[in-house]
Amino acid sequence: MKVAIVGVSGAVGQEFLRVLDERDFPVDELVLFGSSRSAGRVYVFRGKQCTVKELKHNDDFKGIDVAFVSAGGSTSVEFAETITQHGTVMIDNSSAFRMDADVPLVVPEVNPEDALDRPRGIIANPNCSTIQMVVALKPLEDISHIRRIHVSTYQASSGAGASAMAELVKQYEEILKGEEPTIEKFAYQLAYNVIPHIDVFTDNGYTKEELKMHNETRKIMHSDVEVSATCVRVPVIRSHSEATWIETERPISVDEARKAFSNAEGIILQDDPSKKEYPMPLFVAGQDPVYVGRIRSDIANPNGLTFWTVSDQIKKGAALNAVQIAEYLIKVKNI
Ligand SMILES: NC(=O)c1ccc[n+]([C@@H]2O[C@H](COP(=O)([O-])OP(=O)(O)OC[C@H]3O[C@@H](n4cnc5c(N)ncnc54)[C@H](OP(=O)(O)O)[C@@H]3O)[C@@H](O)[C@H]2O)c1
């Protein structure tokens, strides 16, 4: 396969290099792209040096089978035609095309076949918070239809990119030295704080990040489920956590849920309160699966179940999910 990574210098772009190598993805040739800021930089992939090319409107994508794109929404919109015009499959990490009717939104554990119908040659990777939630919801939906979801997220600083991750570390250093912390990437100081504000506010009081969890979940699961989310930035470097309450058509017992999670693809059950076993971002960072724990029947709702998930949002929430989509296309001989 001839593979491209667009936005290779970023948090997700760097993860693509690791994930492609780790999973033995069949790369015959790798072409790296960035803006003029990172053009010329050299990265090593499987012992070979690759120089970053500046992304431009030309024929650089001719012959490339798949492009993993993580350079922000405006870049995706501007370059989609350039990337796909010669038949390259564009797997896009931005939110630019996710809700477009002619762009499939895919999580391989949930709706892999949707990736086969891509009239524009674009497949969208969902929002990182949505990905881990739908992976956990799928085995429960298979037992009883999920009618309603309330979810509260605890999102790591790296969710806002490599420079946001660096800003959190810098803030702790500055505060320890008695200096004023630098605040550029977040609305407030994140060190020693939590910020209930991710992406911009909309007219109904929810943020765009929160509405993504509603809209994207329905599209991926082909479901009429209602999702009410509160998305919160927390001073964690890597891996998002989520507290989720679901209401199903018939009650799902804790035992049924544990069994379903244990047998599900992409999930590790970590749920033994007597041994203080539950997932935490510190230990999940760098791992592939979605970890699930703290499973309880909801005492406030007879048809309710509540649980806690943690997953590395740069890995399963971005690069790994995209690579798994490409692996699925290779498996079914679609690319
Ligand atoms: N971080 C996460 O956890 C996460 C999870 C899921 C999805 N995403 C999405 O993935 C995308 C990238 O996020 P990130 O966290 O990796 O951001 P990031 O660390 O800020 O990196 C942004 C990347 O985009 C490149 N870029 C920006 N403008 C460009 C242009 N005009 N042409 C070519 N490359 C350009 C940058 O290259 P230069 O160095 O050359 O500027 C850099 O490589 C975003 O759409 C984000 O929403 C991120």
Ligand as a Chemical Component Dictionary entry (heavy atoms), coordinates in Angstrom:
data_LIG
# 
_chem_comp.id                   LIG 
_chem_comp.type                 NON-POLYMER 
_chem_comp.pdbx_formal_charge   0 
_chem_comp.three_letter_code    LIG 
# 
loop_
_chem_comp_atom.comp_id 
_chem_comp_atom.atom_id 
_chem_comp_atom.alt_atom_id 
_chem_comp_atom.type_symbol 
_chem_comp_atom.charge 
_chem_comp_atom.model_Cartn_x 
_chem_comp_atom.model_Cartn_y 
_chem_comp_atom.model_Cartn_z 
_chem_comp_atom.pdbx_ordinal 
LIG N1  N1  N 0  -5.828 15.205 19.693 1  
LIG C1  C1  C 0  -6.818 14.344 19.750 2  
LIG O1  O1  O 0  -7.019 13.646 20.752 3  
LIG C2  C2  C 0  -7.758 14.186 18.586 4  
LIG C3  C3  C 0  -8.651 13.123 18.631 5  
LIG C4  C4  C 0  -9.538 12.940 17.560 6  
LIG C5  C5  C 0  -9.494 13.800 16.485 7  
LIG N2  N2  N 1  -8.598 14.835 16.479 8  
LIG C6  C6  C 0  -8.619 15.702 15.300 9  
LIG O2  O2  O 0  -7.439 15.459 14.532 10 
LIG C7  C7  C 0  -7.001 16.685 13.917 11 
LIG C8  C8  C 0  -5.568 16.970 14.337 12 
LIG O3  O3  O 0  -5.535 17.076 15.747 13 
LIG P1  P1  P 0  -4.174 17.081 16.582 14 
LIG O4  O4  O 0  -4.588 16.942 17.986 15 
LIG O5  O5  O -1 -3.184 16.125 16.022 16 
LIG O6  O6  O 0  -3.682 18.593 16.326 17 
LIG P2  P2  P 0  -2.223 19.216 16.439 18 
LIG O7  O7  O 0  -1.365 18.449 17.373 19 
LIG O8  O8  O 0  -2.440 20.654 16.672 20 
LIG O9  O9  O 0  -1.626 19.012 14.946 21 
LIG C9  C9  C 0  -2.182 19.658 13.828 22 
LIG C10 C10 C 0  -1.516 19.141 12.577 23 
LIG O10 O10 O 0  -2.149 19.731 11.431 24 
LIG C11 C11 C 0  -1.166 20.203 10.558 25 
LIG N3  N3  N 0  -1.670 21.312 9.753  26 
LIG C12 C12 C 0  -2.294 22.432 10.175 27 
LIG N4  N4  N 0  -2.600 23.232 9.120  28 
LIG C13 C13 C 0  -2.154 22.585 8.013  29 
LIG C14 C14 C 0  -2.172 22.886 6.623  30 
LIG N5  N5  N 0  -2.701 24.009 6.135  31 
LIG N6  N6  N 0  -1.620 21.981 5.767  32 
LIG C15 C15 C 0  -1.087 20.834 6.228  33 
LIG N7  N7  N 0  -1.035 20.501 7.547  34 
LIG C16 C16 C 0  -1.567 21.376 8.411  35 
LIG C17 C17 C 0  -0.039 20.648 11.474 36 
LIG O11 O11 O 0  1.141  20.717 10.735 37 
LIG P3  P3  P 0  2.250  21.875 11.012 38 
LIG O12 O12 O 0  3.093  21.370 12.145 39 
LIG O13 O13 O 0  2.981  21.953 9.725  40 
LIG O14 O14 O 0  1.502  23.117 11.361 41 
LIG C18 C18 C 0  -0.045 19.503 12.485 42 
LIG O15 O15 O 0  0.678  18.414 11.960 43 
LIG C19 C19 C 0  -8.015 17.753 14.333 44 
LIG O16 O16 O 0  -9.005 17.871 13.346 45 
LIG C20 C20 C 0  -8.600 17.186 15.618 46 
LIG O17 O17 O 0  -9.896 17.658 15.866 47 
LIG C21 C21 C 0  -7.723 15.040 17.493 48 
# 
loop_
_chem_comp_bond.comp_id 
_chem_comp_bond.atom_id_1 
_chem_comp_bond.atom_id_2 
_chem_comp_bond.value_order 
_chem_comp_bond.pdbx_ordinal 
LIG N1  C1  SING 1  
LIG C1  O1  DOUB 2  
LIG C1  C2  SING 3  
LIG C2  C3  SING 4  
LIG C2  C21 DOUB 5  
LIG C3  C4  DOUB 6  
LIG C4  C5  SING 7  
LIG C5  N2  DOUB 8  
LIG N2  C6  SING 9  
LIG N2  C21 SING 10 
LIG C6  O2  SING 11 
LIG C6  C20 SING 12 
LIG O2  C7  SING 13 
LIG C7  C8  SING 14 
LIG C7  C19 SING 15 
LIG C8  O3  SING 16 
LIG O3  P1  SING 17 
LIG P1  O4  DOUB 18 
LIG P1  O5  SING 19 
LIG P1  O6  SING 20 
LIG O6  P2  SING 21 
LIG P2  O7  DOUB 22 
LIG P2  O8  SING 23 
LIG P2  O9  SING 24 
LIG O9  C9  SING 25 
LIG C9  C10 SING 26 
LIG C10 O10 SING 27 
LIG C10 C18 SING 28 
LIG O10 C11 SING 29 
LIG C11 N3  SING 30 
LIG C11 C17 SING 31 
LIG N3  C12 SING 32 
LIG N3  C16 SING 33 
LIG C12 N4  DOUB 34 
LIG N4  C13 SING 35 
LIG C13 C14 SING 36 
LIG C13 C16 DOUB 37 
LIG C14 N5  SING 38 
LIG C14 N6  DOUB 39 
LIG N6  C15 SING 40 
LIG C15 N7  DOUB 41 
LIG N7  C16 SING 42 
LIG C17 O11 SING 43 
LIG C17 C18 SING 44 
LIG O11 P3  SING 45 
LIG P3  O12 DOUB 46 
LIG P3  O13 SING 47 
LIG P3  O14 SING 48 
LIG C18 O15 SING 49 
LIG C19 O16 SING 50 
LIG C19 C20 SING 51 
LIG C20 O17 SING 52 
# 
